[in-house]
Amino acid sequence: MDLRRRVEAMRPELDAAVDGVLASGRYIGGPPVEEFEQAFAAYCGVPHCVGVASGTDALTLALLAVGVRAGDEVITAANTCAMTVVGIERAGAVPVLADVDAATWTLDPTSVEGALGPRTSAIVPVHLYGRCAEMEPLLALAREHGLKVVEDAAQAHGSTSDGRKAGSLGDAAAFSFYPTKNLGAFGDAGAVTTSDAEVAERVRRLRNYGQREHLRSDERGINSRLDPIQAAVLLRGLARLDAWNERRRATAAFYWGRLADGGLGLPDANEGHVYHVFAVRSPDREGFRRRLADRGVETLVHYPRAAHEHPAYRDLARPGLEQSERHCAEVVSLPLYPELTDAEAEAVAAAILD
Ligand SMILES: *Cc1c(COP(=O)(O)O)cnc(C)c1O
């Protein structure tokens, strides 16, 4: 992925966005942050969006705002990146890993049910690679057991589930605008979306030292604000997000067609998928990557180990996470981003078939 292509294509608008903030004299909060929050809330189909400093912070603050308390257990998918686990732990909660479904690569409701305990207070489905988790059974479980659902939508800007946007499916959602995400800033940024005005208000306080009014902390918060320069840049990107996602889908459809007989495990062909990553599975991943590298094709792995397979998180291991472990052992991401050309995608496909 070469993000300089995006900068080149958007240079005049990006310069204008940054200049506007510099000329405004206001470098924390202000109109660009509010405009972006309103525009992104509308995009996700919810009344509220609160900009924060990163996707990890968004997850932490969303969990705190929906009422997760110190010592509570929060269930999430074992095949996620460590960032999800970090976001849960920073809310004072204990992450409990559940397995994923072999076809969708997202949370398996049966495994979630098996992970429930008396201290469980929330579920964090991860819309991995831009494909929404199967929400209905998870929401039903949450209703039945009085749990909150906070989406990890860091890879799913614009993704849909039954026609509803990621970010509007649970009690709250956490988005990251890390530069390589479907909607990316040029630095760190994130946001919480929610339909609940009280949750939104609580995130607003928590991100700003717990202050409801200036210099009066009503509860203990942190500093996690969305930078106005990033907000101004994100507003420009948001106008292009649907077109970028369309382009991702078109490239994914091309790979599907060309690689159908390529001997790889292909991703679930879900309608609302926005292909943050086009991940395939190969039982001989390292050999596959080496042979592609020899042909000039760079690949990455999202993610090479399940959450509990990191040295720092071995204590999260539980029985019954086999699908996640296998997924992380075999998965490999092909080049796919909006600025990838047709000729480049064809070269990737040809190298794989070769
Ligand atoms: C990127 C990402 C995060 C973390 O976002 P940051 O902005 O890097 O803090 C969390 N969860 C998932 C699934 C991600 O892809």
The ligand as an SDF file (V2000), in Angstrom:
LIG
                    3D

 15 15  0  0  0  0  0  0  0  0999 V2000
   -6.5830   -0.5400   13.9120 C   0  0  0  0  0  0  0  0  0  0  0  0
   -7.3700   -1.3750   14.8450 C   0  0  0  0  0  0  0  0  0  0  0  0
   -7.5490   -1.0220   16.1890 C   0  0  0  0  0  0  0  0  0  0  0  0
   -6.8010    0.0760   16.8680 C   0  0  0  0  0  0  0  0  0  0  0  0
   -6.8890    1.3240   16.3070 O   0  0  0  0  0  0  0  0  0  0  0  0
   -5.7320    2.4310   16.6150 P   0  0  0  0  0  0  0  0  0  0  0  0
   -6.2930    3.6540   15.9770 O   0  0  0  0  0  0  0  0  0  0  0  0
   -4.4780    1.9540   15.9750 O   0  0  0  0  0  0  0  0  0  0  0  0
   -5.6270    2.5480   18.0860 O   0  0  0  0  0  0  0  0  0  0  0  0
   -8.3910   -1.8070   16.9700 C   0  0  0  0  0  0  0  0  0  0  0  0
   -9.0120   -2.8810   16.4580 N   0  0  0  0  0  0  0  0  0  0  0  0
   -8.8550   -3.2500   15.1900 C   0  0  0  0  0  0  0  0  0  0  0  0
   -9.5950   -4.4530   14.6840 C   0  0  0  0  0  0  0  0  0  0  0  0
   -8.0180   -2.5240   14.3360 C   0  0  0  0  0  0  0  0  0  0  0  0
   -7.8550   -2.9080   13.0670 O   0  0  0  0  0  0  0  0  0  0  0  0
  1  2  1  0
  2  3  1  0
  2 14  2  0
  3  4  1  0
  3 10  2  0
  4  5  1  0
  5  6  1  0
  6  7  2  0
  6  8  1  0
  6  9  1  0
 10 11  1  0
 11 12  2  0
 12 13  1  0
 12 14  1  0
 14 15  1  0
M  END
$$$$
